[in-house]
Amino acid sequence: METAIILKIQDLARGGAGVSRDSDGRVIFVPFTAPGDLVRVRVVEENKRYAMAVLLEVLEPGAIRQAPRCPAFGTCGGCEWQHLPYEYQWKTKSEGVFDALRRVQVQPPEHYDLIPAERIWEYRNRVQLRGFKNELGFFRSGTQDLVPVSRCDLAREEINQSWEAVRFEGEAYSSPYKVELEVSTQGALMKTWNSKHSAQGFRQVHDEQNEKLRGWIAEQLPPAFQLFDLFGGGGNLSLPLINQMREIHCVDLSVPHQRAPEIPAHFHFHRSSVLPWLMKHQSAGSRLPAVAILDPPRVGLGEDFSKIAQSLETLGVQALVSVGCDLDAWCRDLSRWVKRGWKFEKMMVIDLFPQTSHVESVSYLTRFV
C-alpha cells in the first residue's frame, strides 16, 4: 500500500479537487479539500505530470473550509463542494471559464453575463436513487456500493418528504432497484422504477436557473427567423420562442413521442440524430433565414463538428447559441466556430449545479454572408 504523505492544499482546480505539490514539485489533486488545508493523503493514480490522491485526514482546516451540511458528503458520489462557501465555489467556476478560453486562444467577448445561483440548497427537481430491501440512497463514488441516506440536501423538499414512502415501496423488490424521483413543473412528484436515466425526458435540474438560461437565449436570437434547436430534447430552450420565431425545428433522439395540444403547428419535433436530419433538411431545399441553438451532450459536437457546421452554413444560419455543460468540450467547439469566421458576440456563465464543480457556459455567435 502506498505510504501516506502530508500536503498543504494551495489552490482549487475547476474540476473540483484541491491542488498541491509533492516534494518533487509534481502537482497532486486531492478531492474534498480546500485551499489552506493541511492534509494527510494517499496517492492512488500517477503519471509524469500529475497525481491523484485520496483524502485520509484533515490535520488543520484552512480558513475557508466549512462544515458540510450532509453527513454523507464525500462518500455518496454526488456533490463535491459542500465544504466550500458558495461565493468561493462561484469564483472558481466563473474564473475557470475565462482560463479555459485562454487555453484555446479565444478572446472573451466584450459583453458577458455571470449568473450565480440564488437557491443553492434543495434545488434539484430530479434525483436518481438506488435501494435494496429497507435501504435507500446513492452509490458510493466510483462504485456500486450503496450509501444509505434519509434525505438529500440538494433535492427539492417534495422529494425529501416522499423519501420514507419510497423506501417502503422499494422493500417490495427482491433485488437491488433504481428509482428516479422528479418534481414536475406543476409540483407533482413522479416516480419511475428501474428505467433508464431521465425516463420522463431530459430537463435541467435547477428550475429557477433554467428560466434565466431560457430568458438569456431568447434575448439574443433575432425574431421572425427559422430556428433549428439541435439536440433539443423536449424543446426546453426553444418552446419559450414559439411566439418569436417563424418556424421551429426541434431535433433529438429524445423528443416527445406525442405532440402536446398547446404546441402550435409551426413547432416541429423531429426524432432523429442531428447530422442525418440536417443533411436531409439541407437537400430538401429550405432556405428561410435561420438561426440555431446547439445543446449537445457533454462531449460537444466532436467528430461531427465540421459536417454540422457546413450544413448550418449551407442552410443560411446567421446566428447561433452554443450551450455546453462540459467546459473543455464547449471551448473546443467555440474555438472551431471562431476559426471558421464566426464572431463571438456574447457569453453567459450560469450555475445550474451549486455544491458541485459543474458549470454551464453559453455563447452567442453571428455570421453574416
N, C-alpha and C positions, 0 to 999 in steps of 0.2 A: 504494500500500500504506500502511496506517495506520502512523503513527510509533510506535515502541516507547516506553513510559513506565516509570518506576521507581516501585514502590509498596512500602509496608510492610504486611504482612498483619496485621490486628488481631484477627480472630476466625475462627471456623469455622462455616459455615452447616450446619444439619441436613441440607440437601440434598447436602452433600459438598464444596462449594467453599470455599476461603478467602475472607475478606471484607476489603475495603479501601475507601478513598475516594480519588477523584482531587482535584486542586487546587480543583475547584468544589464539593466535598462530595458528589458523586454516588457511590453505592455501586457497587463493582465486584467481581464474583465471579470468582475465579481457581481453577479446579480444580487439584488436585495440589499445593497449597501448604499451609503450616502457620502458625499464629499465631507472629509474631515473625520470619518470613522477610522478607528484603529481596529483591525480585524484579524482574526486567525482563519486561514482558508486552506483548502487543498486543491491543487491543480489537477484537473480531470481531462483536459484536452490541450494540446500544444502543437505549435508549428514554429517556423523560424521567426515570424514577425510578431506573434502574439500568443497568449494562452488564455484558456478559460478556467475559472476556479469556482468552487462551491464555498459558500459561507459556512463556517463552523461555529464562530462565536464573535460577537461584537465586544471587544475588550474595552473600548472607550468610544461612546457615541459622538459623532460630530455635532456641531452646533445646530444644524438644520434638521437633524433626524427627529422624527416624531413617532409616537406610538401608533401602530396600525390599528384601524378600527375593528378589523375582522380577526378572530382568533385563529382562523385557518390560513391567514396571509402567509405566503411563502411556500405553502405546500399544495394548495388546491389546483395550481396550474392556470389560474385566472389573472387577476390584476397583479402588477409588479411594483407599483409606486405608492402604495398607501403610507409608506414610511417617510414620504416627502411632502412638504407643504405644496398645495396646489399651485401657488404662484411660481414655485421653482419648477414644477412639472411643466407648466405652460412656457416658461422662459426656455427650458431645454428643447421643447418641441418646436417653438417658433424660430429660435435661432438655428436649430438643426436644419430647417428648410433652406435658409439662406446659405448655410455652409454647404449643403448638398448641391445647390445651384452653382456655387463657385467651383465645386469639383468637376462639374460637367461644362464649365466655362460659359454659363448662361447668365447674362446680366439681369438682375431682378428689374421688374418694371417700375416706373415712377409711381404708379398707382397700385397699392395693395391694401388688403384688409386683413387684420389679425383678430380672430373671433374666439376667445376662450369660452369655456362653458360657465354658465351661471349655476346650473344644477350639477354638482359633482358627485352626489351620492343618490342612490335609489332612482337612477335614470333609465336603466336598461328595460326596454319593453319586451325583451325576449331572452330566455336563458335555456340552455340545454343541460338537463340533469341526468345523472346516472344513479342507478339504485340496485339493490339486491336485498330481498327479504325486508327487514324493517329499517334498512339504512338507505339514506338518500343524500346525494351530494355531487361532488365533481371528481374527475380523475386527478391524481397527483401529477405534477408537471412531468411530461415526458414519459409517462407510464399509463397503464390501465388499472392502477391501484386506486380503489375508491377511498375518497376522503369524505366521511360523513359530516354534514353541517346542518344546522337548523334554519339557516337563512343566508341570503347573500346581500351584502350591504350595497352592491351596485344595482340590484334588481328593484323594479318598481314595487311599491308596497302591496299592490294587488297580488303579485307573485308570492311575496313573503307571507301574506295572510293565508294563502292556499297551501303552504308547504306541508303542514301536517296531514291535511286531507289527501294530498297527492301521495305522500309517503304511505298512508294507509291503503290507498288504491293499489300501490305498487306491490304490496305484500301478496297480492293475488297471483303474481307472476312467479313461476317456479325457477326461473333462470334470471341472470342479470338483465336489466332493461334500461332503455333510454326514454326519457320523456322531455318534450320541448314545451315550455310554457310561454305563452305570448299574450300580452295585453293589446287588444285591438284598439283602433283609433277611437272607437266608441266606449272604451273602458271595460269591455268584456274579456274574461280570461278564457283562452283557448288552450286545450291540451292535445298534444299529438304524441302517441305512444309508438315507439320502435319504428320510426320512419326516418327518412333522410333529413339532413340539416335544412332548416328554413322550409319545412314542408308546406307551410302556409304561404310561401312566396317570400322572396327577399325583401327586407325592409330595414332601413337604418335603425339602430337600437336606441338612439337618443332623439326623441321626437322634437323637442324644442330646438336643438341644434340643426336637425334636419330641415325644419321650417326656415331657418336662417340660410342654410345652403340653397334651398329651392328659391328663396327670395333673391339671393345674390345672383344666381344664374338667370332668373327672369329679368333682372335689371340690365344685364349685359347684352342679351340677344336682341337684335332688332326685330320689330314686329312685321307681320304680314309675309313671312317667308315660309318656305317648305322646311320642316325640321326633321332631321334624322337623329333619333335617340337610339344610339348604338350601345349594346349591352345594357339595354334599358330596363330589364326585369319587368315589373308590373307597371312601369311608367311613373315611378316616383318623381323623377326630375322633369318629365315632360307633361304630365297631367295638369300641373298648375298653369301651363302655357296654352291650354285649349282655346281660350278667347284671344290669344295674342298671335297665334300662328295660322297661316292659311291652310296648311296641311301638315300632319304629324305622322311619322312612321316610327313606331317603337319596335326594335328588333332585338330578340334574345331567345335563347332556348327555353327560358323560364317565364315567358309571357303568359298571361292568364289563358286558360282553355276557353272560357266563356267571356263574352263581352258584356260589361255592365250596362244596363239600360240608359244610365245617365251620361254615358260617353257618346259624344256626337259622331256623325258619320265621317268627318274629316280626320278623325283619330284612328289610325290603323295599327293593330297589333300583328306582328309577323313572327311566328315561332320558327326561328331559323338561326343558324350560325351567321355571324355578321358578314364575313367575307363573301360567302356564296350569295347572300341576299344582295349585297352591294353590286356584285358582278351582274346578277340578273336584272336588278333595277337599272343599272347603267345601260345594259343592252336594250332595255325597253324604250329608251329614248326620252325619258322625263327630263326636262331642262328648266324647271321652275327655279328661280333664285333660291338658294338653300343655305341653311346653317346646320350645325351638328352639335350634339352632346356625345362625348365618349366617356363611359364609366366602366372600363374593362376590369377583369379580375386582377388580383394582386400582382401578377406577372406583367401587367401592362399589355401593350399591343404585340410585343415580342417579335417573332419572325414574320408576322403578317403586317408589320408596320408599313412597309413600302407599298404593298398592294392595296391596303386600306387607304393610305394617303393618296395614292394615284387615283383610286376610284372616286374619292371625295372631291379631288381637284377636277377630275373629268366631269363630275356631276355639278360643278359650279358652286361648290360650297365656299362661301365668302367669309365665314366666321365660325369658330368652334370653341366649345368649352371642353377641356380635358380634366377629368376628375381622377384622383389617384389615392388609394389607401396604402400603397407601398411607396415610400418617398423615393427610393432609388429607381424603381421602375418608372415612376412618374417623371422624374428628372431625365432619365434616358430618352423617353418618348418626347419630352419637351425639347430637348437638345436636337433631336432629329427633325421636329417641326421647324425649329428656327433655322436649321441648316437648309431646309427646303424653301426658305424665303418667307415663312410665316412670321408675323410680327407679334411678339409677346407683349400684349397691351396691359393686362391687369392680372392680379393674382389675389387669391384668398387662401388663408390658412385657418382651418377651423378644427376645434377639438370635439370630436364625436365620442371619445372614449376616455374620460377622466379616470385617473388612477392607473392608467396604462401608458406605454410609450407610443401607442399608435396615434397618428395624426393624419388628417385629410387635407390634401393640397389640391387647389383648383386653379387652372389657368384659363385666360380668355385670349384667343389668338385671332388675328384677321389676315385676310389675303384678298387683295383686290386686283383683278386682272384687267 
